[in-house]
Amino acid sequence: MPHLWNDILVVTKEELVPQFWNCIQSLQSEIWRYKAKPYGIKQVQKGGNGRMMLISFESLSNEIQEALGDPRKITNPLELYYQTDVDAVTYYKEFKRLGKYLELKEQERYITNASVLQAVIQLEAERARMRKSSRGVLQTLCTDVINFNEVLKKKHNCEHNLPSHPARFNQTYRLFKSDLNYFSLIKDPYGKGKQNARIVTDETLTILNGLFANVKHKPTPTEIYRYYDAFLNGYAEVYNEQTGELYNPKEFKKLSESTVRHYITKWENKIGTYRKRAGDRVRHMEQTKPHHQLQQPKYSGSLVSIDDRQPPFAYNGKKRVWFYNAVDLASGCLIAWVYGKSKEGIIIEFYRQLVRNCAEWGVSIPDGLECESNLNSSFKDTFLKKGYMFQNVRIEPNNPRGKAIERYNGAFRYELEKQREGWIARPKAKSESNQSGTGKVLELPYERIIDECLGDIETWNNMPSKQDSTLTRWEYFLQNQNPDLKPINWAGFMPFLGYKEKSSCSAGYIRLQGRKRAIAENGEILTGAGLIEKLKQIEGKELDIYWLDDNEGKVLKALVYYQGRFICEVMQMPTYNKAVIEQTDADLEAKKLQDSYVMTVENFGKHQARALAPINIIDNTPKTLNNKFQIRNKTRIRPSTQEIKILEDEADEVVYTPSTHSTVRGWRSNFQS
């Protein structure tokens, strides 16, 4: 917009480039050309160093002056007040009709209308102030608004479409003026006009989608069009299975095949119909269900992903081995794996192996677990409950993309296993390099497949970690354990994963696998009051022991339960060498512990004995009802009334006194006759 500068009407270079000159260089060239001449374009201020380049408005051609507009020449009074209404811009940019934003052209039209009406409000106020009366003002305002379109075209390259009839303009203006009602300018704001004009109504769409989803042989859109056409012509009946309603063909309009296809294949329709028709639910979810975009954990043990897989190798008539693996997502390290010829029992053994490995490596069980529901759903109410074995568990129902281990399985397949002999390609691999070759697929011995798969696990864990290329996956796993991991909650999962054995507690020991084991708690053998407290609960009673072996077959952990309640642990008592001369420091520590264990029970027994009060009883309860039965010739002894004499005890010790009359003889004489 031209403006005054030092009493000179000027324009900036932005108002001239690129509308009238292609670039700033061409503008500067023309300024230089007419610099010394009394006519032509003139620059009144150079640009640069924070200053704006200004050109004299009077030096421009008449065409450019007319296009830019001379603010000194007012052809319409609304020019003094017109400017873009920023509130209208915000309102119409955010407004939605039937859930959709307005088209750009419609937004610009409403913004222009609102801006013009804002100028009209100011002009009306000014005229009322000068005339001191509002009589006839609205009529002149309507005329100004109609003529203002010429100014908008020249200066702002836009037009309004406000009503030109005074009565209708007055109605529109008054409605807008009350509280700046931007909503009043929108045509058909609720979209009812578009809804009423629809050929395909909601009820028609219900029939089309219902037929497309429920006809069992999965019809094409063309077949649905034929069914619908037969329905309209009375050759077929359409009904609702749930309500029993029979649709009347006279209430529906004829449709073209392209219209039927257009509506059936619209995303909002096929996302439901394809879901119901889909035989491969996993593939349908991959095509329609958005996935979360997540960051990988930084600490080992934060989250582990598990799943089964069949390595691409065949044995004994195209049979495949089953593996069940666990990968730590921070390090990428495989931390547990089991295998077998079938899935039967493999999942329980997998969780046992995970516990064995964590205990052997001295790390906690991972905090989080993500797994598939096929094999794990039966454990969601036992050891997979939150806080039992894992602190957080997410079971994905048949959603491969929801488990990160799927990507590791793919890397395993194509980075390591593909290079081995006997590798089987996927039937429909997308990449040509992953498709089957011309050679015959070999069948390998079962033992060889297992051995080579375990070798791949070793190679994988010894490869560089993506988190730190200076460390292997295995090293990163051990060195970056999450500091907030909780200790292994043995009592949370041992009743479900441990092996069960019946036993009893006798003389302070519990027998397990043929060996007497000591009572313990929190990994330490008990002595003192703690041991006595446990013995009070289980000594002499039948017990249930749940135990788990380590990777060498020894007892890793054993927990004792009595009537379903956890009581204690049992541990092997450390032994010591019987020969004193051979005892080491470890033997002495073991002897000290055993002495303390034994003396705890012994001292408790002595304490209980000393605590007994000297209480006795005289029982006069008759043992018979009467004396009717008697044995003949039996002597009846009656109790004596005489006083009983108590004799003194003889001395316990016999003091030897040698005889003074005997002759002393040598020891040999004792053996002579």
VOSE-923092 format. One record per residue (C-alpha): x, y negated, z; residue in one letter. Coordinates in pm, whole numbers, plus 50000, padded with zeros to 5 digits. Each point is the difference from the previous one (the first is absolute). Layout:
BEGIN
XYZa/...
***
This chain:
BEGIN
500005000050000m/501584966549902p/500794977750300h/501454966150083l/503714996650076w/501414965050058n/496904985949827d/500685022249699i/497675028249897l/502195031249971v/499775037649952v/502355028050111t/501785024349772k/497805028550137e/496954982749846e/501684999949658l/501875033449994v/498995024349862p/496594985949902q/501424973749760f/503715009549975w/501225036249995n/502854994450245c/501734972950199i/502894998549748q/497674990249712s/498414973150219l/503414985950094q/501075000249633s/497014978849901e/500614976050289i/503604996149884w/498874994449640r/497794970150095y/502214986750278k/501294969249813a/496864994049795k/497164976850100p/497455027649943y/499675037050082g/500115019350328i/501864983250286k/501455014250323q/499714977050303v/501825022650253q/502505027949952k/499515032550184g/502495016750235g/501314996550358n/496515003150137g/498464975149758r/497225007749754m/500324993149630m/497364973649911l/498804989749653i/498044968649917s/496365008249931f/499724970449756e/502855013849785s/498145032649930l/497935005149685s/496284993050005n/499225037349972e/502055008250311i/498594970550192q/496475010849922e/500745035850099a/501584989650331l/497414973550069g/500564964250098d/499074995650367p/499474963149935r/497125008149766k/497115015450189i/497425014849761t/498065018350271n/499714990150367p/500495036350110l/503634997749883e/500804979750311l/498885028050234y/500555032249807y/502655024350124q/500175037650038t/498205011650316d/502555022750174v/497335014650231d/497995010049695a/503085017149854v/500405021150317t/496295008350021y/499515011549640y/503305018849989k/498895021050299e/496315004049912f/498835035149900k/496895010449809r/499135036950046l/503435005550148g/501864984249706k/501774966649976y/498644974949750l/501584998449657e/502614972949954l/497884979349759k/497045001450237e/502194988950290q/501334970349802e/496484989449898r/498725000350360y/503124981550123i/499454972849735t/496304997150090n/500784996950370a/502734974149936s/497644979149783v/497295001250268l/502534989450262q/500764969449783a/496264993649963v/499594999950381i/502694973050033q/498604979749707l/496485001450148e/501264987550333a/501874971249835e/496994989249789r/497655002350298a/502424978150198r/500184973449727m/496304999849904r/498825005750355k/497275021849847s/499855035149859s/497224992849752r/500935012849648g/503465012050111v/499365037049924l/498924991849646q/503214981049925t/502065027250170l/498475026549773c/500924978949695t/503574995350125d/500355037550057v/498805008049647i/502474975049845n/502845011450226f/500525031549791n/501764978949732e/502504987950259v/500515035550135l/500765012949650k/502634973549927k/501704996650335k/499495033450176h/499325024449715n/496835013250164c/496224994650009e/497235003150255h/496625016449934n/497884981650253l/496324994949902p/499364970749768s/496324996350090h/499634974550283p/497585021350204a/502135031249980r/503184980150060f/498424983850303n/499075034350137q/503505014049943t/501684969150143y/497874998550315r/500495037450067l/503774996749962f/500214968050202k/498445016350307s/503045013450193d/502045002949676l/498145031249892n/502455015949755y/497875031549994f/497134980849835s/502004994849678l/500515037349937i/497695015549746k/498475033250112d/502255002650309p/498565033850105y/500235015549653g/496325008749987k/499694988549642g/502695024049889k/498455028250200q/496554994549844n/501505000049652a/501675033950049r/498875028649779i/501725025950216v/498324995650337t/501165015650325d/497425027749963e/501165007449644t/503595001350119l/498965024250276t/498645024149739i/503054997249772l/502535005150282n/497925027750159g/499805019849675l/503704994749929f/501005012750345a/497535028550058n/499665018449668v/502195030350065k/501835003049668h/501524964650035k/498264982249708p/501594972549794t/498534964649981p/498595009249658t/498075029250153e/498674977150274i/498734976349729y/498195029349833r/498475010950332y/498844964450071y/498564996149649d/498155033250036a/498644987650334f/498684967849843l/498365019549714n/498275024450235g/502095030749914y/501655002050341a/499084993050360e/502324982650245v/499445004450375y/501714993350330n/500955032950170e/500054984450345q/496704981049996t/498175019849732g/499174967849811e/499225004449630l/501104969649799y/497594984049752n/501694994049661p/497694970549926k/501734980150274e/503415001849829f/501444982549696k/501645015649699k/503814998650003l/502655004449735s/502695026650027e/502694973450040s/498074984550291t/499695033550175v/503725006849950r/500924964950120h/498145003650331y/500975036150069i/503704992749949t/500044968150209k/502395003750293w/497384994350271e/497945028649856n/502585025649899k/501904997850329i/496995017450154g/498905022549714t/503525011949919y/500575007550368r/496965022750007k/500855016349667r/503715004350074a/501205035850028g/503494988350100d/499404977250295r/503724992550043v/500334987649643r/496884978850032h/501354983550316m/503314992849826e/498124981649726q/497584980450219t/501164997450361k/502424971450079p/502975009950211h/501664981650286h/503264981849935q/502245007250296l/503534995150126q/502195029650088q/500915004650368p/503494988650106k/500455023450297y/500235037649986s/497255018350183g/497464972449943s/498015019749742l/500305034649848v/498115012249694s/499245037049952i/498525021449725d/500235034049835d/501605005949661r/500945028249767q/503494996749854p/499845004749619p/501515034949990f/498305033649951a/500615034650146y/498345033949961n/497554992649722g/499774961850007k/499384997850376k/501144968050171r/501584994150340v/498234977350250w/501914973550196f/498704976050263y/502284970050051n/500254968550210a/501854968749890v/500944970950223d/498934969149806l/502664976350130a/503015021749917s/498475022349731g/501465029850188c/498185033550003l/499705008650369i/497915031949991a/499295027549746w/498505034750002v/499315023949714y/498135031749915g/498225019449731k/496614985550096s/498474971550200k/498755023350272e/501454989950337g/502534976749841i/498564968450153i/500265011550364i/503565011849943e/500784966449839f/499034980250311y/501995024250217r/503024994849776q/499644962250021l/500135002550381v/503015023549986r/501954976549773n/499254968850202c/501005017350324a/503215013649846e/501014966249855w/499174981650322g/497374976949849v/496354993850080s/497105012549795i/499064972549750p/497464974550116d/497745001149692g/498815027849770l/498274998849661e/498705032849861c/497385015549774e/496765013450139s/500005034249834n/502225017550255l/499984974450281n/496344991450054s/499545029750235s/502574984950240f/498564964850021k/498265008650329d/502985018250152t/503684990849974f/499444974349719l/497914978150226k/501614966550067k/502595002350276g/500235037950014y/502865007949762m/500104967649798f/498994965450114q/498314991349669n/498465024349750v/498474992349659r/498365029049815i/499464992849630e/497005018949851p/501175011949659n/501854968049913n/503515006949864p/500804962949963r/499374995350372g/503045021350095k/503484986449931a/501465035149987i/498445004649655e/502594976149856r/502815018950171y/498655032749860n/500174984849651g/503594988650056a/500885034850129f/498495016049692r/501694978449737y/503264989650170e/501105033350149l/497825029749906e/499824991749630k/503705007849964q/499615035550131r/499455031349797e/496395011749975g/498454965250039w/496354998749889i/498694967849839a/496584985950076r/497415009949738p/499064963749923k/503124980250085a/499814964449860k/503724995749938s/501405020549710e/503165007550201s/497875016750270n/498045021849761q/500805036949951s/502795008749760g/500295026949735t/501655026250220g/498235026850201k/499364993250369v/501965024350218l/498665017850307e/502394998750295l/500325021850311p/498084986650297y/503124998450217e/501864979749737r/497194974549974i/499974995150377i/503794997350023d/500224974449720e/497084979650137c/501724998050339l/503164989449819g/498044971949835d/498854988350344i/503624998650114e/500974980449688t/497074976350043w/500754991950364n/503694993949919n/499214975349721m/500274962050067p/497124983950186s/498084972549820k/500034979350319q/503825000950029d/502065014749716s/503005004650230t/498075026450199l/498425032549892t/496325005650062r/500925023550286w/502384974850159e/497494971749968y/497355022050165f/502185007250304l/501494965250040q/496844979149958n/497455016450228q/497184977050108n/500804988350356p/496295000250093d/499435037249935l/498525019250291k/501505032250141p/498665033049870i/496605006550160n/500385037650043w/496795004150199a/498034983149721g/500595026949737f/501485031250163m/496585016050075p/499274998049624f/503425007149847l/501755021150265g/500065037850026y/497795012350287k/501145025550257e/498455012550325k/502175000650312s/499994993850374s/502084982950265c/501765023050249s/502594990150261a/500474966049842g/500685012549646y/497845003949689i/500835027449755r/500114990449630l/501295022949726q/501335024050259g/502034974350193r/499274983150328k/499914962549951r/499984971350245a/497284974050049i/500844966249845a/498564966249914e/501114973749745n/502855022149887g/501515005550348e/499765029850236i/498104990250315l/501225002750356t/498734986150328g/496464986950040a/499335000449624g/500655037449981l/497855007350305i/497114980049854e/500065020849680k/500285033050190l/496924991350201k/498064999049673q/501335030649816i/501825024550228e/498475034449961g/497534989249730k/499465009949638e/501224972649768l/499924990049631d/503354990149849i/500244981149670y/503515000149862w/501854990649684l/503295013349869d/502854979549855d/501805005149670n/502135027650158e/497065019450141g/500544989550361k/497284984950218v/499944962849923l/497214990050236k/497545019850214a/497014985050183l/497945017150272v/496214996650021y/497685013050269y/496285001149922q/500504975749712g/501984974550203r/503624991549930f/502165007950304i/503694999549916c/502785010949766e/502165030850032v/503695000149923m/502755025550005q/501944998050326m/503724994149932p/502075029850116t/503505001350152y/502825025350011n/499835025150285k/503775000750034a/501114970150202v/503404999049835i/498424995649656e/497534972750089q/500224967049811t/498564965950081d/496895009349803a/499675031650208d/500254979950320l/497284976149879e/497795029749908a/500605016050342k/499184967250172k/496724997249808l/499035036050075q/500854995550369d/497794969350012s/497195018249817y/500135030350233v/500434979950319m/497014978249909t/497725030450011v/501775015850300e/499914968450211n/496364994449916f/499235035450123g/501874993950325k/498244966950050h/496625016249951q/500895027950246a/501104975450268r/496864980149953a/497765029650094l/498094995250330a/500025029150262p/496375008949947i/498515035250054n/496555015250041i/498145025550216i/497395016349783d/497115015750199n/497785005049702t/498405035650033p/500975023149719k/496995023750038t/496254996150028l/499625027850267n/501655031650142n/497555026249880k/502645020149821f/502335018850244q/502645027149950i/499795030050235r/502795008150251n/501664966349927k/501634985950314t/498594966250084r/502784978450148i/498824970250191r/502164969350052p/501944999850335s/499334973350255t/503455003750163q/502584972349962e/502525006949730i/503634998950114k/502334982449764i/503485014949985l/503094978949948e/501795002749666d/503265018449995e/503114981649900a/500534999449626d/503805000750026e/501955029350138v/503284989450154v/502715025949956y/501955006950319t/502915023849963p/500255028750252s/502854997150252t/500115037650063h/500465011549646s/503395007249856t/501074978449717v/500525020349689r/501384991149659g/497824996349695w/501255032249851r/498625020050293s/496484990449900n/500325021149688f/501635030250170q/498055029050130s/
***
